[in-house]
Amino acid sequence: MKILLTGGSSFTGLWFARRLNSLGHTVVSPLRGSSYAGLRGERVTTLREVAEVVDDCPFGSPRFLDLAGAHSWDLLCQHAARTGDYRSPEFDVSTAVAENTHNLGAVLRTMLDGGLAGVLVTGSVFEQDEGIGDTPLRAFSPYGLSKGLTWQCHRFLSETLHFNLGKFVIPNPFGPFEEPRFCSYLIQSWLKGEVPTVRTPLYVRDNIHVDLMAAAYAAFAEELPSLAGVTRLNPSGYVESQGAFANRFAAEMSTRLGVPCPIVLLGQKNFDEPMVRINTDRVDAAAFGWSE
């Protein structure tokens, strides 16, 4: 297939591009800018090895519309989203939704005229009404809310323009090229000879290795053109408390890093987030020839 994948410079976007490319698909990845440094720069360098990168081509821009009409596309993988300080309670929801859906109707009409077979939108388990867990299934943050509203815009257009629409809901991925979050914090602490702490060991979350998640994503993408209407996949990995996952991760990494990997689980005092939020579709790693 010829696939237009947005968001390829992100942690998960890079892994999606790698997996799709390994299966023989042609991946074209438009990026907002052209100059990237640090970890994102490393990801973009790797992305250029597996995809045709189009610089300075933000979603919905005239350059993007030209790209959308320049080829006959099989699939639009809409992975890009405005993130910024996604943890901030001041995250601007309206601006994010406007950017995520800029000229969305025009983009879709242009690509449908060229034979587009389906659209695959990336969601998050931290959106409103996603996964299972404590009810009501509220968005974890304004960022999560913006992702849910972005999905609703795509769903509305799928029902009016009549195209196959899929939603792939990301849980808690971890692996190489990830941003400095939980697992990278643990590894960096161990390599420095420090003992990291886990401040929220009681939250039950759904952690999955990004490579396995990308395998599930690519399989869903390959199937989507033949799936009429609106379909979804909520891939699930290690469902357990963050304390249990930290212990699992420490045991696995001690042999890989060749250093001691101690951790300290603190008494959790912050309960601002729902206690439980997980996905529901268990991923069969063996079916993808994948193992730890």
N, C-alpha and C positions, 0 to 999 in steps of 0.2 A: 504494500500500500504506500501511497504518497501521503505523508502525515505532516500537518502544520501544528507544531507543538510550541505553545507559549510557556514562559516561565522556565526555560531550560537552564538558566543560570542558578536556580535555586538548588538546595540540597537534594530534594526528591526529584525535581525536574531533570537534573543530570542523570540520575539513575534510571528514570523512565526512558530518556533518550538512548542511553547505553543498551538497555534491554531491547527496545524496539529495533535499534540498529542491528543487534546481534541476531535478530530473527529475520533479517533481510529487508526490512522496511526502509524506505527513504524518509529521513526526518529532516525537516526544515525548521529552524528555531529562530524566530525574530526576537531581538532583545531591545530593551528600552534605550540603552546607551551603546557605547563602543569602547569605553575604557574602564576596566575593572581591576582593582587591586586586592591584595590579601587573599582570604579564603575564597571569595567569590571569583577573583581573578584566576585562581587555580582551577576552579570548577569550569570557568569559561574556556580555559586552555584545553581541558579535557573534553569539553563539549564539542569543540571544533574538530576533534578527532572522530566523532561519531555522527555529527549532524552538519548540515549546511547552515551556518550562522548568518543571519541578516542583521547587521548593526543598525542602531538608531531607528528602530522600527516599533515604537510602542503600539499597543493594541488600539485599533480604531483610527489611527492616524492616516493621512493620505498615503504615506508610504506603505502602511499595512494594507490598506484597501487595494493598492496597486498589486501588492504581493498576492492577496487573496484572489484577484482576478487574473493573475498571470499564468496560473496552472489549473489543471483539473485535479482537485484534491479528493482523496477518499475519506479523510478523517481530520476534524479539527479537535485537537486536544487542548482544551482551555484550562491551563494550569496556572497561568500568571494571576497574581492578585496583589493589590496594594497591601503592604505589610507595615512598613515604617516601624514605629514602636508598638508592636502588636500586643504587648502586655499592658500598655497604658490604659487606664480608665478614661483618658481623654482622647483616645483614638477616634479620628473623625470618620464616622460611619458613612455619612452622606457623600463625602468626597471619595471615599474608597469605592462605594458602589458605583458612583458616576464614572470613576476611572476604569473599574473592572468591566463596565458594560458600555464604554464609549463607542458610539456608532455600531453597537452590536447588531441591530437589525440590518443595517447596510452591509456589514461583513457577512452575515449569514445569507442574505439574499444573493450577494455576489458569488459566494462559494456554492450555494445550491444551484445557481444557474450553470455552474461548471461541473455539476454532477456529484456534489458532496453527499457521502453516504451516511454520515453520522457525526455527532458532536459528543465529546467526552469531557465532562466538567469535573474538576477535582473539588471535593468538599472536605470538611473536617469533622471529626467526632465531637469537637467542641462547639459546633454550631447548635442553634436551637433545633429541637425535634430530630436529633441524630443519635444513633446508637441506642443502648439501653442503660438504665441506671436510675439514680434518684429522680423522682418526678417532682415538679414538672421538668421536662428536658429543656431547660433554658440554655441560652448561649452563655459560655463561660466568660465572655468579655465583649466589648464593642467590636473588636476584630472578628470574633466568631459570629456575631450578629451580621456583620457586613458580608461574610461568606454565605450565610444562609439567604440573605436578600439577593445576592448575586445569583445564586442558584434559582431562586424563584423567577428572576427575569429570564433566564434561559428556558425554564420550564414553560413559562407563558408563551414564549416565541415558538417553542417546539410544538405547542398545541395549536398555534395559529398558522405557522409556516409548514407544519407537518413534516418534521424530520425526526429520525431516530436519535434519542437523547439518552446518554448514560451518565450516572454519577458514581464516582469512585471516592469513597469516604476514607480519608487518612486517619489512622489512630495516632500512636506515638512511635514514629520511626527512629531508628538509631543506626549508626554505621559511619564509614569513612566519608569525609567531606561535610559532615554535619556542622551546624553552627555551634558555638560554644554554649551548649546546654548541658543537660544532666550527665549523659554518658561521657562526653568530652571532659567535663569537670572532674569526673571520677578518675579518668585515665591521666589527665594532667597532674592531678594530686598524687597519684601513685608514682608516676615517673619522677616527681620531685621528692619522693620519700615522705610525703605528707599523708595524714589520715583524713580522708574526706568525711563529711557528715551528711546525713539525709534528714532534712527538716520536716518532710511530709511523708513519713513511712506508712501512714495508714490509708492514704488514698489508693483506691483500686483503679488501675489503669490498664491499657492494652498496648504493650510495647511489641514492636515487630522489627526485625532486621530489614533495612531498606532494600537490600538486594532481593529478598524474598517478596517483599511488598511490590517491588518493580516487576517481578515475574508475574504476579497476580494481575497487575495493571496491564501489562502487555497482552496477556491472555484475554482479558476483558475487552481491550481495544480491538483485538483481532475478531472477536465475536460480535462486537457492537453493530456493524453494518447489517447483520442479519436479524437483529433484535428489534422488532417493531415497537413503537411507542417509547415509554420512559422505563428504563431499567436501572438498577443500582447494584453496587457491590460494596459491602462493608467488611473489608478484610481484617481478620483478627489473628493475633500472635500469642504472646505470653500474657494471659489474663491473671493478674495477681496484684497484691499490694506493692507499692513502690519500694517498701522495705524488703520484701521477698525478691523482687526483681533485682534490687541492688546487690543482694547476697548472691543471686544467680550470676549476675554480671561479673562480680568480683571473683567467683570461683572459676569462671571461664577465662577471664583475662589474666589471672595469675600465671597460667602456663604459657599464654601467648606473649605476655610482656616480659616474663622471666624475672619479675620482682614481686615482693609481697603486696597484696591488695586488701588491706584491712579497711573496714568502714565502721562508722558509729551511727546507729539509728537513734536520733534524738526523740524526746517526747514531743509529739506534734501538738502545737499550740494554735496554728492557723488552720481554720476550716472554712475559708472564704469560698472555696470551690465545692461542687458536688462531691460527695464521698466516692461515688462509683460512676464511671462513664466508660463504656467499652463498646467495641463493635461486635457483630454477631455472626459473620461468615468466616468460619475457621479455614485457614489456608492449609492445604495439604502439601507440605514441603516436598514429600517424596514424589508427588505428581510432576513437580518441576525439576526433579533430580537435584534438589537442594538439601544441604545439611549444614549444621553448624561447623 
